[in-house]
Amino acid sequence: MLVAAAVCPCPPLLVPEVAAGAAPELDAARAACDEAIGAMIAARPELIVVVGQGARNAHHAAGARGSFRPFGVDLDVTLGTAPAEERETEAEAELPPSLAVGAWLLARAGWDGPVRGYEVTDDRSWPVNGEDGVHIAGYADRVGLLVMGDGSACRTVKAPGYLDERAEGVDAEIAAALRDLDDEGRFPNLDADLARALKISGRGPWQILLGAWDKEPGTARLLYEDAPYGVGYFVASWT
């Protein structure tokens, strides 16, 4: 059963070593991530599952490795710590950047409990992603989700996807969904082609979150909403 979720953006720039001199520009986003993850941990999950977009649909066990070397930084992370009896059989597949950032955030929060990862591609849609969420929520009696994903990357002419006039409105809908536990079904209705055009990486992970939540009553807080570098970043806490 899902007891709490933290929704965070997944740019490698969230890691200060990657951002280097620009690190202070995302201090507010990091602080909001710390608050959301802290609230999730306070809900006493038995297991935390980190969900993020990647190149394949795959599960990642505790101890899976990620790296920020592709971004010019000699920094590696692991997804928690594998049990001693499993350390010699850790998966060789590397974490995608979204899960590597999630692993870094969990380590920053001091989480030392059980953890798993789930990587989802951008070509899957509702209801498959929702069914994945239901399945993940059944991993333990008390599950926490760390949901990694960015909004549009087309908010300004200097954004990675250049300026698209649709981007601001779509990001506003995403923020509203995170603020109200998506009680209007905005995530299932977020079109895959539109999300791809706007370079949105959170669509699949957010749909998985909604499936795991299954309309359970709860409280949602949108802790951060901004578009630094022309990319929509959101931090939310669902408990």
Short mmCIF file of the C-alpha atoms (twelve columns), coordinates in Angstrom:
data_MODEL
# 
_entry.id   MODEL 
# 
loop_
_atom_site.group_PDB 
_atom_site.id 
_atom_site.type_symbol 
_atom_site.label_atom_id 
_atom_site.label_alt_id 
_atom_site.label_comp_id 
_atom_site.label_asym_id 
_atom_site.label_seq_id 
_atom_site.Cartn_x 
_atom_site.Cartn_y 
_atom_site.Cartn_z 
_atom_site.pdbx_PDB_model_num 
ATOM 1   C CA . MET A 1   0.000  0.000   0.000   1 
ATOM 2   C CA . LEU A 2   1.273  3.440   -0.902  1 
ATOM 3   C CA . VAL A 3   1.500  5.632   2.204   1 
ATOM 4   C CA . ALA A 4   3.379  8.660   0.855   1 
ATOM 5   C CA . ALA A 5   5.050  10.028  -2.238  1 
ATOM 6   C CA . ALA A 6   7.625  12.685  -3.001  1 
ATOM 7   C CA . VAL A 7   7.616  14.179  -6.496  1 
ATOM 8   C CA . CYS A 8   10.911 15.754  -7.555  1 
ATOM 9   C CA . PRO A 9   12.538 17.048  -10.746 1 
ATOM 10  C CA . CYS A 10  15.347 14.988  -12.197 1 
ATOM 11  C CA . PRO A 11  17.936 17.267  -13.852 1 
ATOM 12  C CA . PRO A 12  21.527 16.228  -13.051 1 
ATOM 13  C CA . LEU A 13  22.035 19.944  -12.305 1 
ATOM 14  C CA . LEU A 14  20.219 19.253  -9.035  1 
ATOM 15  C CA . VAL A 15  23.494 17.679  -7.889  1 
ATOM 16  C CA . PRO A 16  25.768 20.576  -6.809  1 
ATOM 17  C CA . GLU A 17  28.910 18.916  -8.139  1 
ATOM 18  C CA . VAL A 18  27.317 18.802  -11.602 1 
ATOM 19  C CA . ALA A 19  25.968 22.349  -11.444 1 
ATOM 20  C CA . ALA A 20  29.313 23.658  -10.137 1 
ATOM 21  C CA . GLY A 21  29.221 27.470  -10.021 1 
ATOM 22  C CA . ALA A 22  25.524 27.533  -10.886 1 
ATOM 23  C CA . ALA A 23  24.580 25.298  -7.940  1 
ATOM 24  C CA . PRO A 24  22.992 28.108  -5.847  1 
ATOM 25  C CA . GLU A 25  20.428 28.676  -8.611  1 
ATOM 26  C CA . LEU A 26  18.654 25.448  -7.609  1 
ATOM 27  C CA . ASP A 27  19.025 25.779  -3.839  1 
ATOM 28  C CA . ALA A 28  15.286 26.368  -3.445  1 
ATOM 29  C CA . ALA A 29  14.477 23.276  -5.498  1 
ATOM 30  C CA . ARG A 30  16.872 21.149  -3.433  1 
ATOM 31  C CA . ALA A 31  15.361 22.417  -0.192  1 
ATOM 32  C CA . ALA A 32  11.870 21.563  -1.447  1 
ATOM 33  C CA . CYS A 33  13.040 18.068  -2.448  1 
ATOM 34  C CA . ASP A 34  14.514 17.601  1.022   1 
ATOM 35  C CA . GLU A 35  11.167 18.586  2.566   1 
ATOM 36  C CA . ALA A 36  9.119  16.278  0.331   1 
ATOM 37  C CA . ILE A 37  11.420 13.304  0.908   1 
ATOM 38  C CA . GLY A 38  11.501 14.031  4.621   1 
ATOM 39  C CA . ALA A 39  7.688  13.908  4.720   1 
ATOM 40  C CA . MET A 40  7.724  10.596  2.841   1 
ATOM 41  C CA . ILE A 41  10.249 9.098   5.262   1 
ATOM 42  C CA . ALA A 42  8.206  10.411  8.212   1 
ATOM 43  C CA . ALA A 43  5.290  8.282   6.965   1 
ATOM 44  C CA . ARG A 44  7.397  5.236   7.951   1 
ATOM 45  C CA . PRO A 45  7.533  3.318   4.667   1 
ATOM 46  C CA . GLU A 46  8.937  -0.196  4.777   1 
ATOM 47  C CA . LEU A 47  10.216 0.231   1.221   1 
ATOM 48  C CA . ILE A 48  10.904 3.210   -1.040  1 
ATOM 49  C CA . VAL A 49  10.603 2.776   -4.804  1 
ATOM 50  C CA . VAL A 50  12.258 5.366   -7.047  1 
ATOM 51  C CA . VAL A 51  10.464 5.797   -10.389 1 
ATOM 52  C CA . GLY A 52  11.865 7.679   -13.360 1 
ATOM 53  C CA . GLN A 53  12.005 7.752   -17.151 1 
ATOM 54  C CA . GLY A 54  14.703 5.858   -19.005 1 
ATOM 55  C CA . ALA A 55  15.511 4.010   -22.189 1 
ATOM 56  C CA . ARG A 56  13.792 0.761   -21.192 1 
ATOM 57  C CA . ASN A 57  11.149 -0.647  -18.888 1 
ATOM 58  C CA . ALA A 58  13.134 -2.257  -16.105 1 
ATOM 59  C CA . HIS A 59  13.346 -2.919  -12.395 1 
ATOM 60  C CA . HIS A 60  16.530 -1.982  -10.525 1 
ATOM 61  C CA . ALA A 61  17.512 -3.710  -7.307  1 
ATOM 62  C CA . ALA A 62  19.108 -2.107  -4.290  1 
ATOM 63  C CA . GLY A 63  22.786 -1.518  -4.963  1 
ATOM 64  C CA . ALA A 64  22.261 -0.682  -8.650  1 
ATOM 65  C CA . ARG A 65  24.832 1.849   -9.796  1 
ATOM 66  C CA . GLY A 66  24.489 5.237   -11.420 1 
ATOM 67  C CA . SER A 67  27.037 7.809   -12.489 1 
ATOM 68  C CA . PHE A 68  27.336 11.496  -13.276 1 
ATOM 69  C CA . ARG A 69  30.538 10.956  -15.254 1 
ATOM 70  C CA . PRO A 70  28.644 11.544  -18.557 1 
ATOM 71  C CA . PHE A 71  28.035 15.057  -17.229 1 
ATOM 72  C CA . GLY A 72  31.703 15.696  -16.595 1 
ATOM 73  C CA . VAL A 73  31.786 14.907  -12.879 1 
ATOM 74  C CA . ASP A 74  33.690 12.090  -11.204 1 
ATOM 75  C CA . LEU A 75  30.745 11.088  -9.024  1 
ATOM 76  C CA . ASP A 76  29.007 7.711   -8.766  1 
ATOM 77  C CA . VAL A 77  25.920 6.757   -6.757  1 
ATOM 78  C CA . THR A 78  24.161 3.568   -5.762  1 
ATOM 79  C CA . LEU A 79  20.490 2.942   -5.199  1 
ATOM 80  C CA . GLY A 80  20.687 2.265   -1.494  1 
ATOM 81  C CA . THR A 81  22.778 -0.708  -0.426  1 
ATOM 82  C CA . ALA A 82  22.315 -4.256  -1.607  1 
ATOM 83  C CA . PRO A 83  21.955 -6.922  1.105   1 
ATOM 84  C CA . ALA A 84  25.261 -8.686  1.779   1 
ATOM 85  C CA . GLU A 85  24.084 -11.926 0.189   1 
ATOM 86  C CA . GLU A 86  23.199 -10.087 -3.045  1 
ATOM 87  C CA . ARG A 87  26.257 -7.876  -3.501  1 
ATOM 88  C CA . GLU A 88  28.038 -10.280 -5.799  1 
ATOM 89  C CA . THR A 89  25.016 -10.475 -8.110  1 
ATOM 90  C CA . GLU A 90  24.142 -6.778  -8.416  1 
ATOM 91  C CA . ALA A 91  22.624 -5.902  -11.772 1 
ATOM 92  C CA . GLU A 92  25.170 -4.661  -14.289 1 
ATOM 93  C CA . ALA A 93  22.667 -2.321  -15.940 1 
ATOM 94  C CA . GLU A 94  23.349 1.275   -14.963 1 
ATOM 95  C CA . LEU A 95  20.674 3.538   -13.562 1 
ATOM 96  C CA . PRO A 96  19.304 6.116   -16.019 1 
ATOM 97  C CA . PRO A 97  19.978 9.750   -15.035 1 
ATOM 98  C CA . SER A 98  16.514 10.189  -13.516 1 
ATOM 99  C CA . LEU A 99  17.068 7.315   -11.082 1 
ATOM 100 C CA . ALA A 100 20.661 8.357   -10.415 1 
ATOM 101 C CA . VAL A 101 19.390 11.765  -9.264  1 
ATOM 102 C CA . GLY A 102 16.767 9.984   -7.157  1 
ATOM 103 C CA . ALA A 103 19.428 7.780   -5.579  1 
ATOM 104 C CA . TRP A 104 21.470 10.890  -4.806  1 
ATOM 105 C CA . LEU A 105 18.464 12.568  -3.159  1 
ATOM 106 C CA . LEU A 106 17.751 9.513   -0.996  1 
ATOM 107 C CA . ALA A 107 21.372 9.337   0.133   1 
ATOM 108 C CA . ARG A 108 21.264 13.074  0.900   1 
ATOM 109 C CA . ALA A 109 18.170 12.430  3.048   1 
ATOM 110 C CA . GLY A 110 19.953 9.669   4.949   1 
ATOM 111 C CA . TRP A 111 17.556 6.889   3.933   1 
ATOM 112 C CA . ASP A 112 19.152 3.546   4.805   1 
ATOM 113 C CA . GLY A 113 16.107 1.300   4.496   1 
ATOM 114 C CA . PRO A 114 15.014 -1.011  1.663   1 
ATOM 115 C CA . VAL A 115 14.847 0.598   -1.776  1 
ATOM 116 C CA . ARG A 116 14.119 -0.423  -5.355  1 
ATOM 117 C CA . GLY A 117 14.008 1.400   -8.668  1 
ATOM 118 C CA . TYR A 118 11.686 1.300   -11.659 1 
ATOM 119 C CA . GLU A 119 12.589 2.725   -15.057 1 
ATOM 120 C CA . VAL A 120 9.806  3.471   -17.555 1 
ATOM 121 C CA . THR A 121 10.017 4.511   -21.221 1 
ATOM 122 C CA . ASP A 122 8.180  7.480   -22.698 1 
ATOM 123 C CA . ASP A 123 6.177  5.360   -25.164 1 
ATOM 124 C CA . ARG A 124 3.914  3.678   -22.634 1 
ATOM 125 C CA . SER A 125 0.577  5.137   -21.640 1 
ATOM 126 C CA . TRP A 126 -2.373 4.844   -19.341 1 
ATOM 127 C CA . PRO A 127 -3.709 2.361   -18.306 1 
ATOM 128 C CA . VAL A 128 -0.479 0.315   -18.509 1 
ATOM 129 C CA . ASN A 129 1.443  2.834   -16.394 1 
ATOM 130 C CA . GLY A 130 -1.420 2.945   -13.927 1 
ATOM 131 C CA . GLU A 131 -1.375 -0.844  -13.660 1 
ATOM 132 C CA . ASP A 132 2.357  -0.658  -12.940 1 
ATOM 133 C CA . GLY A 133 1.558  1.758   -10.125 1 
ATOM 134 C CA . VAL A 134 -0.955 -0.648  -8.607  1 
ATOM 135 C CA . HIS A 135 1.637  -3.422  -8.783  1 
ATOM 136 C CA . ILE A 136 4.371  -1.280  -7.202  1 
ATOM 137 C CA . ALA A 137 2.053  -0.202  -4.393  1 
ATOM 138 C CA . GLY A 138 1.712  -3.884  -3.499  1 
ATOM 139 C CA . TYR A 139 5.444  -4.443  -3.007  1 
ATOM 140 C CA . ALA A 140 5.069  -3.965  0.766   1 
ATOM 141 C CA . ASP A 141 2.481  -3.098  3.375   1 
ATOM 142 C CA . ARG A 142 3.863  0.455   3.524   1 
ATOM 143 C CA . VAL A 143 5.415  1.788   0.313   1 
ATOM 144 C CA . GLY A 144 6.889  5.222   -0.344  1 
ATOM 145 C CA . LEU A 145 7.338  6.490   -3.917  1 
ATOM 146 C CA . LEU A 146 10.047 8.901   -5.001  1 
ATOM 147 C CA . VAL A 147 8.745  10.063  -8.376  1 
ATOM 148 C CA . MET A 148 11.326 11.716  -10.619 1 
ATOM 149 C CA . GLY A 149 10.308 13.785  -13.631 1 
ATOM 150 C CA . ASP A 150 10.447 17.197  -15.302 1 
ATOM 151 C CA . GLY A 151 7.764  19.217  -17.017 1 
ATOM 152 C CA . SER A 152 8.163  20.856  -20.401 1 
ATOM 153 C CA . ALA A 153 11.595 21.897  -21.640 1 
ATOM 154 C CA . CYS A 154 10.172 24.562  -23.943 1 
ATOM 155 C CA . ARG A 155 9.364  27.537  -21.745 1 
ATOM 156 C CA . THR A 156 11.860 30.027  -23.246 1 
ATOM 157 C CA . VAL A 157 13.896 30.493  -26.404 1 
ATOM 158 C CA . LYS A 158 16.980 29.334  -24.450 1 
ATOM 159 C CA . ALA A 159 15.282 26.164  -23.186 1 
ATOM 160 C CA . PRO A 160 16.546 22.769  -24.416 1 
ATOM 161 C CA . GLY A 161 13.480 22.464  -26.671 1 
ATOM 162 C CA . TYR A 162 13.283 26.161  -27.616 1 
ATOM 163 C CA . LEU A 163 10.045 28.094  -27.004 1 
ATOM 164 C CA . ASP A 164 6.697  26.395  -27.510 1 
ATOM 165 C CA . GLU A 165 3.643  28.473  -26.620 1 
ATOM 166 C CA . ARG A 166 1.810  25.345  -25.396 1 
ATOM 167 C CA . ALA A 167 4.398  24.641  -22.710 1 
ATOM 168 C CA . GLU A 168 3.311  27.119  -20.039 1 
ATOM 169 C CA . GLY A 169 -0.301 25.942  -20.120 1 
ATOM 170 C CA . VAL A 170 0.660  22.285  -19.951 1 
ATOM 171 C CA . ASP A 171 2.982  22.948  -17.016 1 
ATOM 172 C CA . ALA A 172 0.147  24.777  -15.253 1 
ATOM 173 C CA . GLU A 173 -2.025 21.676  -15.653 1 
ATOM 174 C CA . ILE A 174 0.760  19.495  -14.246 1 
ATOM 175 C CA . ALA A 175 1.131  21.792  -11.238 1 
ATOM 176 C CA . ALA A 176 -2.626 21.664  -10.637 1 
ATOM 177 C CA . ALA A 177 -2.622 17.873  -10.800 1 
ATOM 178 C CA . LEU A 178 0.171  17.671  -8.237  1 
ATOM 179 C CA . ARG A 179 -1.612 20.192  -6.014  1 
ATOM 180 C CA . ASP A 180 -4.954 18.332  -5.916  1 
ATOM 181 C CA . LEU A 181 -3.942 14.632  -6.033  1 
ATOM 182 C CA . ASP A 182 -4.953 14.706  -9.717  1 
ATOM 183 C CA . ASP A 183 -8.624 14.251  -8.880  1 
ATOM 184 C CA . GLU A 184 -9.516 15.329  -12.440 1 
ATOM 185 C CA . GLY A 185 -7.372 12.710  -14.184 1 
ATOM 186 C CA . ARG A 186 -4.989 15.142  -15.860 1 
ATOM 187 C CA . PHE A 187 -2.077 12.693  -15.897 1 
ATOM 188 C CA . PRO A 188 -3.900 9.896   -17.743 1 
ATOM 189 C CA . ASN A 189 -5.056 12.478  -20.297 1 
ATOM 190 C CA . LEU A 190 -1.601 13.961  -20.908 1 
ATOM 191 C CA . ASP A 191 -1.040 13.074  -24.570 1 
ATOM 192 C CA . ALA A 192 2.104  11.069  -25.305 1 
ATOM 193 C CA . ASP A 193 2.886  12.907  -28.547 1 
ATOM 194 C CA . LEU A 194 2.434  16.302  -26.895 1 
ATOM 195 C CA . ALA A 195 4.608  15.270  -23.957 1 
ATOM 196 C CA . ARG A 196 7.306  14.113  -26.355 1 
ATOM 197 C CA . ALA A 197 7.111  17.343  -28.369 1 
ATOM 198 C CA . LEU A 198 7.492  19.403  -25.186 1 
ATOM 199 C CA . LYS A 199 10.249 17.094  -23.883 1 
ATOM 200 C CA . ILE A 200 8.315  16.228  -20.715 1 
ATOM 201 C CA . SER A 201 10.049 13.415  -18.820 1 
ATOM 202 C CA . GLY A 202 7.583  13.045  -15.950 1 
ATOM 203 C CA . ARG A 203 4.518  11.775  -17.783 1 
ATOM 204 C CA . GLY A 204 5.072  8.033   -17.225 1 
ATOM 205 C CA . PRO A 205 6.283  8.374   -13.613 1 
ATOM 206 C CA . TRP A 206 3.322  10.642  -12.715 1 
ATOM 207 C CA . GLN A 207 0.890  8.161   -14.223 1 
ATOM 208 C CA . ILE A 208 2.506  5.399   -12.169 1 
ATOM 209 C CA . LEU A 209 2.080  7.560   -9.074  1 
ATOM 210 C CA . LEU A 210 -1.615 8.054   -9.786  1 
ATOM 211 C CA . GLY A 211 -2.133 4.326   -10.295 1 
ATOM 212 C CA . ALA A 212 -0.368 3.573   -7.033  1 
ATOM 213 C CA . TRP A 213 -2.394 6.222   -5.177  1 
ATOM 214 C CA . ASP A 214 -5.662 4.800   -6.520  1 
ATOM 215 C CA . LYS A 215 -7.716 7.833   -5.439  1 
ATOM 216 C CA . GLU A 216 -7.019 7.218   -1.770  1 
ATOM 217 C CA . PRO A 217 -7.875 10.230  0.422   1 
ATOM 218 C CA . GLY A 218 -4.847 12.213  1.471   1 
ATOM 219 C CA . THR A 219 -3.101 15.563  1.484   1 
ATOM 220 C CA . ALA A 220 -1.119 17.116  -1.367  1 
ATOM 221 C CA . ARG A 221 1.308  20.024  -1.105  1 
ATOM 222 C CA . LEU A 222 2.988  21.666  -4.079  1 
ATOM 223 C CA . LEU A 223 6.268  22.804  -2.546  1 
ATOM 224 C CA . TYR A 224 8.039  24.205  -5.596  1 
ATOM 225 C CA . GLU A 225 7.034  25.314  -9.089  1 
ATOM 226 C CA . ASP A 226 9.398  27.182  -11.376 1 
ATOM 227 C CA . ALA A 227 11.031 27.027  -14.785 1 
ATOM 228 C CA . PRO A 228 14.750 27.727  -14.403 1 
ATOM 229 C CA . TYR A 229 16.620 27.269  -17.667 1 
ATOM 230 C CA . GLY A 230 13.221 27.151  -19.405 1 
ATOM 231 C CA . VAL A 231 12.330 23.742  -17.933 1 
ATOM 232 C CA . GLY A 232 9.312  23.128  -15.718 1 
ATOM 233 C CA . TYR A 233 10.378 21.782  -12.332 1 
ATOM 234 C CA . PHE A 234 7.904  20.697  -9.659  1 
ATOM 235 C CA . VAL A 235 8.258  19.356  -6.132  1 
ATOM 236 C CA . ALA A 236 5.226  17.905  -4.359  1 
ATOM 237 C CA . SER A 237 4.408  15.869  -1.291  1 
ATOM 238 C CA . TRP A 238 1.482  13.431  -1.182  1 
ATOM 239 C CA . THR A 239 0.729  11.868  2.190   1 
# 
